[in-house]
Structures are given as structure tokens and as C-alpha cells.
Amino acid sequence: MELLSGGERSAGQIAEVVAAEFGISQPTASGHLRVLRENGFATVRSEGTRRLYAVEPAPLQEVDQWLDGFRQFWSGPLDALATELARGKRRGSKRSRSSPSNSSDEGDSQ
């Protein structure tokens, strides 16, 4: 689905990327594409000898609408996590700016 979100792709292109990233064979990738197509998540059209796949957005929009009722359970915690990550980055950048640039004196015992 992620590959198709960027636009239409041939079955060969998809199989090539999936094989390189996940070690999945071409027949297995074709099987996954068939499942997506048969369940309405992807469309396919022929162009010469190539089969071109694309995302079918309607079922994904239905899932998104269904998830709306549950977003309350993760939106707040994810917003809080984003805030804490931002605070951590600010603290880290403040520490690196206030640290001496030459720390060769540390640990010296003469």
C-alpha cells in the first residue's frame, strides 16, 4: 500500500522493491497484490503486457471514518509524547551550547 500511495506502479516494480526490502518472491508479491485487489484496496489495469496497480481510496476513507471514534484514545498521549520529545531536543541543544568546546582538561591528573 505504501508503494502505491505514491501513484500507479507496475506489478514488476512492486515485486522488485518488495523483494529487495523484505526478501519476498515475485509470486508472493503477486499474491499480496491479488488480495489487495480482491478486497477493494487496489485497482489494476493492463497496459500492453504490464499490469498497473493503484490505491483505491474509498475503503481507506471508510476505515479512517471508523477510526475517528477511537482517535481520542491516542491523540492526547501522542500529542504529549511530541511535546516531551520537543522538550528533550531543546534541553539537548541547550546542553551542547553551554558545554565547553574543549574538554581535554577533563580527567587529566598530573
GIFEN-V99966 format. One record per backbone hydrogen bond with DSSP energy under -0.5 kcal/mol. NH is the residue of the N-H (numbers start at 1). CO is the residue of the C=O. Records with the same first field share a line. If there is no record, write none. Layout:
BEGIN
NH->CO / CO
END
This chain:
BEGIN
5->1
6->2 / 3
7->4
9->53
11->51
14->10
15->11
16->12
17->13
18->14
19->15
20->16
21->17
22->18
23->18 / 19
24->18
29->25
30->26
31->27
32->28
33->29
34->30
35->31
36->32
37->33
38->34
39->35
40->37
41->36
42->36
43->54
45->52
47->50
50->47
52->45 / 50
53->9 / 51
54->43
55->4
56->41
57->55
60->56
61->57
62->58
63->59
64->60
65->61
66->62
67->63
68->64
69->66
70->67
71->67
73->70
74->71
75->71
76->72
78->74
79->75
80->76
81->77
82->78
83->79
84->80
85->81
86->82
87->83
88->84
89->85
90->86
91->87
92->88
93->89
94->90
95->91
96->92
97->93
98->94
99->95
103->101
106->103
108->105
END
